[in-house]
Amino acid sequence: MKNVVILGSTGSIGKNTLEVLSNFADRFSVLGLSANTNIRLLEEQIKRFRPKMAVVTDEESFQRFPQNYDTEILWGMDGLKRLASHPEVDLVINALVGSVGLLPSLETVKSGKNLAIANKESLVMAGELLIGKAKEKGREVLPIDSEHSAIQQCLLSGKKEEVGRLILTASGGPFLRKSREELKQITVKEALSHPIWEMGKKITIDSATLMNKGLEVIEAHWLFGIPSDRIEVMIHPQSIIHSMVEFVDGSVIAQMSLPNMKLPIQYALLYPQRVFSNNTSLDLTKTGQLTFLEPDTEKFPCLGLAYKALEMGGTAPAVLNAANEVAVEAFLACGIGFTDIQKIVQKTLKQHQVKLNPQLDDILNADKWARQTAKELCCESEIKR
Ligand SMILES: NC(=O)c1ccc[n+]([C@@H]2O[C@H](COP(=O)([O-])OP(=O)(O)OC[C@H]3O[C@@H](n4cnc5c(N)ncnc54)[C@H](OP(=O)(O)O)[C@@H]3O)[C@@H](O)[C@H]2O)c1
């Protein structure tokens, strides 16, 4: 039996993870859960999975949360860190959204636990520190993102030195065929309707701007140790091929399945084993045509900005991430337009003085600075509208 903790159990990945875990109740025991504000769902999860501990991060929600369970209820970031480092825990699944995931990810690897990571923001902000610490402790950082899970599976076909390039596929989001002019008028409702995946709000907006793919390029760089000039992005609207690896002899290995996050979650939970699942099997005679095209980085500059941040190195990816989080939040609150997101990220990145070889404090300071700068830029955009 493995004891697992799910940070962000009330989110899209968190809920899918609990469903996968319930298919393997003979192998896993849920030791801890966490929510921010959705305490109604957390209560249901506590009743069903009876974890030893649960965390409510939002203070007001914590105060309202009933304390009449056998489950110990903890609060805030300290609670998340305690859960991640609990001595009985074997595997932590980080399904939190945003930069709040960084400290729990670091706490997990520092305490010598395996980490299954959906929270790509941790790797974007501090990939070098996180992977470095996991290696030092002899622990795994297992991807949950479908693209990175696909790459991990494709990489089994050869040695690291035989890898030519990684090809991350992207659905292209809901606005693939819109003109630049049309993008300026996009509403929050339109941006939240993804053609393929049902996900949390932040990643859905990131998918629409292609920032999600940019964050994934950075994530792939740290997870697989491949330089950015050998990580490419290809638009594949049907989302059947989840990513590919080209080896030096020209052979391309692709991982295919119907788009469903339960498969990459199961792969991460059971890695390196493959176990029967009742996921719908892929019938290529029924998927229709599979198509591929190059991303339009002029129409979707966020992808290029992510490559640029990775090239700048040091604290730049943390700044890209923080500015993007602030801009996406402002867009969701109808404060700025859809195309303002990229402008705010670009301007924030331009004003940043990169600190190379950053320690955790440098990264947290850069995150704080970028948030302040991006907020000021959002106010300017708001005034202009
Ligand atoms: N969804 C997908 O299909 C998918 C695919 C690949 C990768 N990912 C990545 O997985 C991560 C989670 O995505 P998601 O779509 O599952 O997000 P989501 O549905 O918005 O869920 C986020 C989770 O984090 C919690 N949370 C939000 N703000 C928090 C805060 N300030 N402090 C502590 N907890 C907080 C939420 O709690 P409450 O609900 O209680 O507020 C919820 O449990 C992201 O990094 C995303 O990029 C997602």
The ligand as an SDF file (V2000), in Angstrom:
LIG
                    3D

 48 52  0  0  0  0  0  0  0  0999 V2000
   -6.8580   20.4640  -15.7690 N   0  0  0  0  0  0  0  0  0  0  0  0
   -6.1030   19.7890  -16.5960 C   0  0  0  0  0  0  0  0  0  0  0  0
   -6.5920   19.0020  -17.4240 O   0  0  0  0  0  0  0  0  0  0  0  0
   -4.6080   19.9630  -16.5540 C   0  0  0  0  0  0  0  0  0  0  0  0
   -3.8120   19.2880  -17.4810 C   0  0  0  0  0  0  0  0  0  0  0  0
   -2.4330   19.3920  -17.3790 C   0  0  0  0  0  0  0  0  0  0  0  0
   -1.8590   20.1750  -16.3890 C   0  0  0  0  0  0  0  0  0  0  0  0
   -2.6430   20.8430  -15.5130 N   0  0  0  0  0  0  0  0  0  0  0  0
   -2.0110   21.6610  -14.4780 C   0  0  0  0  0  0  0  0  0  0  0  0
   -2.4720   21.2000  -13.2130 O   0  0  0  0  0  0  0  0  0  0  0  0
   -2.5610   22.2750  -12.2750 C   0  0  0  0  0  0  0  0  0  0  0  0
   -3.9900   22.3150  -11.7230 C   0  0  0  0  0  0  0  0  0  0  0  0
   -4.8640   22.6100  -12.7880 O   0  0  0  0  0  0  0  0  0  0  0  0
   -6.4570   22.4240  -12.6550 P   0  0  0  0  0  0  0  0  0  0  0  0
   -6.9990   22.6050  -14.0020 O   0  0  0  0  0  0  0  0  0  0  0  0
   -6.7390   21.1720  -11.9110 O   0  0  0  0  0  0  0  0  0  0  0  0
   -6.8080   23.6930  -11.7460 O   0  0  0  0  0  0  0  0  0  0  0  0
   -8.1420   23.9640  -10.9320 P   0  0  0  0  0  0  0  0  0  0  0  0
   -9.2660   23.1160  -11.4280 O   0  0  0  0  0  0  0  0  0  0  0  0
   -8.3290   25.4270  -10.9130 O   0  0  0  0  0  0  0  0  0  0  0  0
   -7.7870   23.4410   -9.4550 O   0  0  0  0  0  0  0  0  0  0  0  0
   -6.7880   24.0610   -8.7010 C   0  0  0  0  0  0  0  0  0  0  0  0
   -6.6920   23.4810   -7.3140 C   0  0  0  0  0  0  0  0  0  0  0  0
   -5.8040   24.3180   -6.5550 O   0  0  0  0  0  0  0  0  0  0  0  0
   -6.5170   24.8930   -5.4300 C   0  0  0  0  0  0  0  0  0  0  0  0
   -6.0710   26.2790   -5.2700 N   0  0  0  0  0  0  0  0  0  0  0  0
   -6.3560   27.3330   -6.0560 C   0  0  0  0  0  0  0  0  0  0  0  0
   -5.7620   28.4540   -5.5660 N   0  0  0  0  0  0  0  0  0  0  0  0
   -5.1010   28.0750   -4.4500 C   0  0  0  0  0  0  0  0  0  0  0  0
   -4.3460   28.7840   -3.4800 C   0  0  0  0  0  0  0  0  0  0  0  0
   -4.1270   30.0980   -3.5630 N   0  0  0  0  0  0  0  0  0  0  0  0
   -3.8070   28.0760   -2.4660 N   0  0  0  0  0  0  0  0  0  0  0  0
   -4.0010   26.7390   -2.3580 C   0  0  0  0  0  0  0  0  0  0  0  0
   -4.7450   26.0230   -3.2280 N   0  0  0  0  0  0  0  0  0  0  0  0
   -5.2880   26.6860   -4.2730 C   0  0  0  0  0  0  0  0  0  0  0  0
   -7.9870   24.8000   -5.7890 C   0  0  0  0  0  0  0  0  0  0  0  0
   -8.7750   24.8060   -4.6020 O   0  0  0  0  0  0  0  0  0  0  0  0
  -10.3800   25.2150   -4.5830 P   0  0  0  0  0  0  0  0  0  0  0  0
  -10.9880   24.5150   -5.7490 O   0  0  0  0  0  0  0  0  0  0  0  0
  -10.8330   24.6760   -3.2810 O   0  0  0  0  0  0  0  0  0  0  0  0
  -10.4690   26.6930   -4.6650 O   0  0  0  0  0  0  0  0  0  0  0  0
   -8.0130   23.4600   -6.5310 C   0  0  0  0  0  0  0  0  0  0  0  0
   -8.0020   22.3960   -5.6300 O   0  0  0  0  0  0  0  0  0  0  0  0
   -2.1580   23.5410  -13.0540 C   0  0  0  0  0  0  0  0  0  0  0  0
   -0.8180   23.8200  -12.8320 O   0  0  0  0  0  0  0  0  0  0  0  0
   -2.3810   23.1410  -14.5140 C   0  0  0  0  0  0  0  0  0  0  0  0
   -1.5290   23.8400  -15.3950 O   0  0  0  0  0  0  0  0  0  0  0  0
   -4.0040   20.7540  -15.5720 C   0  0  0  0  0  0  0  0  0  0  0  0
  1  2  1  0
  2  3  2  0
  2  4  1  0
  4  5  1  0
  4 48  2  0
  5  6  2  0
  6  7  1  0
  7  8  2  0
  8  9  1  0
  8 48  1  0
  9 10  1  0
  9 46  1  0
 10 11  1  0
 11 12  1  0
 11 44  1  0
 12 13  1  0
 13 14  1  0
 14 15  2  0
 14 16  1  0
 14 17  1  0
 17 18  1  0
 18 19  2  0
 18 20  1  0
 18 21  1  0
 21 22  1  0
 22 23  1  0
 23 24  1  0
 23 42  1  0
 24 25  1  0
 25 26  1  0
 25 36  1  0
 26 27  1  0
 26 35  1  0
 27 28  2  0
 28 29  1  0
 29 30  1  0
 29 35  2  0
 30 31  1  0
 30 32  2  0
 32 33  1  0
 33 34  2  0
 34 35  1  0
 36 37  1  0
 36 42  1  0
 37 38  1  0
 38 39  2  0
 38 40  1  0
 38 41  1  0
 42 43  1  0
 44 45  1  0
 44 46  1  0
 46 47  1  0
M  CHG  2   8   1  16  -1
M  END
$$$$
